[in-house]
Each structure stands twice: as structure tokens, then as C-alpha cells.
Amino acid sequence: MSVQTEGLHHVTAIAGDPQRNIDFYIRGLGLRLVKKTVNFDDPGTYHLYYGDEAGRPGSLLTFFPWQGIRSGRVGSGQSTTTAFSVPQGTLGWWQEHFKAIGVASDIVRASSEEERLSLRDPDGLQIDLVASSVSDPRDPWDSASVPAEYAVRGQHSSVLTVQDPTRTLETLTRDLGMTVLTEKDGRYRLSTHAGEPGTVVDVVADPRGERGLVAGGTVHHIAFRVPDEQTQEVWRQELADRGYAVTAILDRQYFTSIYFREPGGTLLEIATDTPGFDIDEPLLELGRSLKLPPWLEPNREAISHAVATIDVPEENNPAVQASARKAGA
């Protein structure tokens, strides 16, 4: 490939109740809701975006919440774990924090350089918090529920589980420009930037694993970063030339996207860093109101009636956060 991805852009997963999802990710994980919009392919369903203060690429976890959806099956051909980066020495705090809100978690030492806190969200999605010896300079969202010194810095990595890793590894190395850093017991670690948080994909071989079923509590797709649409078009052409069934460039309002499926079965996306989430509302108001792209705006009334009423906690507003910190000083 003549160009290289900059790392992870976002992960998109399937949830059930949207209010439960909002409460967990804002108050539990301490992320900011940076966009409340709809699934452009199914406008009767929300698309909720969480990330850092501005929703920068590499910090994002997004959800399609379908009320009453059945639980999916985690398995081969999926991204089976979504991992976020947190500072070293904070996992004990996080474990107590989750215990206080009734969420079970386990600390696992993955290697001499990495510890993980593993838990599941209310829909069963596997979430890991990774404390690594590799520094992460990204600024966190300083939320009311999670102080900045403990807070999530952004995506750390995604785990792809496949029956046969051979062709998946070929896609990630030859076609996406990643490098295999380590391999142990059928688990391969790859990165675009020497293992920096937000640039890592782990491929796990599970030869006898049952195929996954995408529904509640599973990942729909993972997305990689490119700077702009011009670079994205180069990716699209090269992927098509190599035999992938890649989509046209699709306008997602806050970025543009192309999609293709790697040989192991996981749906992958290449998404642009621009234009970003402040294209239709200012930074201080991100996530406060329902935003629609121009082509859906004429249907606002019908869409507003179709989606559930949800309440966004006040701590999602930076002005409220600043006031709370000042009062506590």
C-alpha cells in the first residue's frame, strides 16, 4: 500500500436501551457524548458518539442502540474486545469505581509492560482499560465522574478474533501498512506506530471458534484513520485493485467513509479525520441536541417522534464541569 493509516479512528457497536448506554459511558467510563444523531442508513435509530472533549479521531466509541434487540454472539469474524488507554497505576481506582456502580471487573497482567482491567458494559460488550508502559500524551476529557488523572486517554487497541489468522494478517500488514510486533500462543500484536496507544490491533487465532453474530453487545465494525478524502480515495482505489469489495466514499457528515470486509470476516472502515464534530454545533454544546445531516433535516419531525426520548447528564457540558471544579476548589 502506498499510504499508511494513522491508527484507529473509532469503533462502532450495537446496544439496546439508549438511556442506559448514555448513563454508563458518561458516568461509568467518563467519556463525553460528542454527537447525538441517527443512523444514516436507518434514521429511526440513534447513532451516539462518545470520545474526548472534542471527539478527536482515535478517542471514539459509537453505538447504534436498538431498543429490545436480542443479544449477539461474540465469536470468530468479529472485533471481540475494545480497549481504552488509561494511565499506569490507575487500575485499582477504576476497579473501585466500577464496584461502586455495580460493575464487576478483573485486573489481568497481560505482560510485564501492560495491565488490563476487563469488564462488560450493560449490553455485554467487552471493554478493557489498558495501563501500558508506552506513554500516551493525549489529553483526557475531565469528567465529573472520572478525574483527569485517572481518565481514559482514547482508544488503545481492538482485538480481532479469527479462525485462520493468515489472510487477516496479510490484509493488516500488506494492505493496511501495519507491522507485526509480537506473536505468542496464536495472539499477534500489530501496530502502525511501534505500539503507541490508539494504533494497535491484536489478532487472536481461534481455529474452532464459532462464528460471531452481530447484535446487542457486539462490535459492528472498526475504523482506521486517514487525514482527508483525497488520501481516502487512494485507499479506495488500491483496495479495489487488490480484489476487495470496497464501497464508494460515503458522507457521514463528520467524516467520510469507505467499508470493506477482511478475509476473517470483520467489517473494516477507513474514515477521515475531517471535518469533525464541531461542523454543526460548537464545542461547548456537543451532544446536547439531535443533529441531522442536510438530507435528513426535512424529516426531522418524523425522526424525532421515531427515536426514544433520552436525557444527557449535565456533566456532559464543559461549562458545568468547570463550574463544579471551581466549586470544589
C-alpha positions, 0 to 999 in steps of 0.5 A: 500500500502506498499510504499508511493509516494513522491508527484507529479512528473509532469503533462502532457497536450495537446496544439496546436501551439508549438511556442506559448506554448514555448513563454508563459511558458518561458516568461509568467510563467518563467519556463525553457524548460528542454527537447525538444523531441517527443512523444514516442508513436507518434514521429511526435509530440513534447513532451516539458518539462518545470520545474526548472533549472534542471527539478527536479521531482515535478517542471514539466509541459509537453505538447504534442502540436498538431498543429490545434487540436480542443479544449477539454472539461474540465469536470468530469474524468479529472485533471481540474486545475494545480497549481504552488507554488509561494511565499506569497505576490507575487500575485499582481506582477504576476497579473501585469505581466500577464496584461502586456502580455495580460493575464487576471487573478483573485486573489481568497482567497481560505482560510485564509492560501492560495491565488490563482491567476487563469488564462488560458494559450493560449490553455485554460488550467487552471493554478493557482499560489498558495501563501500558508502559508506552506513554500516551500524551493525549489529553483526557476529557475531565469528567465529573465522574472520572478525574483527569488523572485517572481518565481514559486517554482514547482508544488503545487497541481492538482485538480481532478474533479469527479462525485462520489468522493468515489472510487477516494478517496479510490484509493488516500488514500488506494492505493496511501498512501495519507491522507485526510486533509480537506473536505468542500462543496464536495472539499477534500484536500489530501496530502502525506506530511501534505500539503507541496507544490508539494504533494497535490491533491484536489478532487472536487465532481461534481455529474452532471458534464459532462464528460471531453474530452481530447484535446487542453487545457486539462490535459492528465494525472498526475504523482506521484513520486517514487525514482527508478524502483525497488520501481516502480515495487512494485507499479506495482505489488500491483496495479495489485493485487488490480484489476487495469489495470496497464501497464508494466514499460515503458522507457521514457528515463528520467524516467520510467513509469507505467499508470493506470486509477482511478475509476473517470476516470483520467489517473494516472502515477507513474514515477521515479525520475531517471535518469533525464534530464541531461542523454543526454545533460548537464545542461547548454544546456537543451532544446536547441536541439531535443533529441531522445531516442536510438530507435528513433535516426535512424529516426531522419531525418524523425522526424525532417522534421515531427515536426514544426520548433520552436525557444527557447528564449535565456533566456532559457540558464543559461549562458545568464541569468547570463550574463544579471544579471551581466549586470544589476548589 
